[in-house]
C-alpha cells in the first residue's frame, strides 16, 4: 500500500465534514463537522511529515490542535449564550440581522 | 514500540502489509464515523461517531510515527474536546431535534452536489500529484519523537508556541466573558415566585405529581385525571419531547373495571354497569369511552358473565 492513501482518506473526511457543515442546522453538529475537517487536515499534515522525513508537519498538526481547542471553547460558549437568549441551537433561528 | 518504529522507519514507496491491513480496516471505520457524524439525527449520536473517527485517526498517527500527536489526539480531542461537546449537548440539545424543514429551497441537494464536486476535485488533484516517494521518519525520529518535536517547538517554532499560549488565555477569558451572566434584577425568592404565580392565575396550586396509584410512581408515567385521561401537567416536558412518556391510562382503567366485575361476582351482586368491548367501562359518575376503544386487543369484560 502506498502511504498516499492516507492523504486520500484525509481528503474524503474533509469533504464529508464540509458537506456536513452545509447540510446540518444544529449548531453543535455543524461545529462537530468543523472539528472533523480540522482532524482530516491533521491527518494530511502527519502524512506529509512522513513523506518529507521531517517533523515540521507534525508541529503544524500540533498547532492545529491547539487552535481547534481554543476554537471549540469560544464556539461552544457562543452556542450556549445564543441558546440562552433564543432558546434554540438551530443556526436558522439566529436571524435577527435578516431583512 | 520498536516494531512500530521500524515500521515507520522504512523509507520506501510502500508501507508494510500489516499497516496496509490496518489502514483498510480502520479507514472504513473512520469514514463510517464521519458519515454518522453528518447523518445521525441526534447530536449525542453524532458526537459518539466523531469520537470513534478521532480515535481511529489517533491510531493512524501512531502508525505513521507521530507518537506524540497520537497521544495528544486521544487526550485532547477524544478526552477534552468531545467531553466539552457532550456537556454542551446536555445543556442545549436534549429537546432540540434537527428540523427537516429547509429554509432555503434545495439547499440540501445543492450541498450534497457541492460536496461531491469538491471531493472529486480534491481527490483528482491528489491523484495527479507525484506523491510516490516517502522518506519515512527513521532519521527524524531517531532521538525519539517527543524529543524531536520539543526541539523544533522550542527553537524554530518558538514564537508560534508563545503566541499559542496567548491564544489559549484569550480563548479562556473569552469563554468566561461570553457565558457570564450579570444579574441585573433582584433574585426572586419564594414569596416573589408565589405572588407571580397567583398573579398569572394559571396554576395556583402545585403541579400534580407523576405516577398512578401505588404501582407506577415513576416520573415517566403521567398521573391520571378522574376520568382516566393522562394529565399533561404531571410530566416533565423534556421527557415528553424525547418520546419517553409511558401512558398507562388504558391499562389502569381496564384493571379497575376488572376489579369491579370481580367484586360484583364475589358478592353475588347484579353488576351495576356492563363493560362492553369498544366502550369505556362506566366508572361511577363518569362518561366517555375513548381510552378503551383505542385498544382492540383488550379481552372482553362482560359484567353479566356469571348471571
Interface residues (C-beta under 8 A of the other chain):
Chain A: X1 X2 X3 X4 X5 X6 X7 X8 X9 X11 X12 X13 X14 X15 X16 X17 X18 X19 X20 X22 X23 X24 X25 X26 X28 X29 X31 X32 X33 X35 X36 X39 X42 X43 X46 X47 X49 X50 X51 X52 X53 X54 X55 X56 X58 X59 X61 X62 X63 X65 X66 X67 X68 X69 X70 X71 X72 X73 X74 X76 X77 X78 X79 X80 X81 X83 X84 X88 X89 X90 X92
Chain B: X8 X11 X13 X14 X15 X19 X20 X23 X24 X27 X30 X31 X34 X35 X37 X38 X43 X46 X47 X50 X53 X54 X57 X60 X61 X64 X65 X66 X68 X69 X72 X73 X76 X77 X80 X81 X84 X85 X88 X89 X91 X92 X93 X96 X98 X99 X103 X107 X108 X110 X111 X112 X114 X115 X116 X118 X119 X122 X123 X126 X131 X132 X133 X134 X135 X136 X137 X138 X139 X140 X141 X145 X148 X149 X152 X153 X157 X160 X164 X167 X168 X170 X171 X172 X174 X175 X178 X179 X181
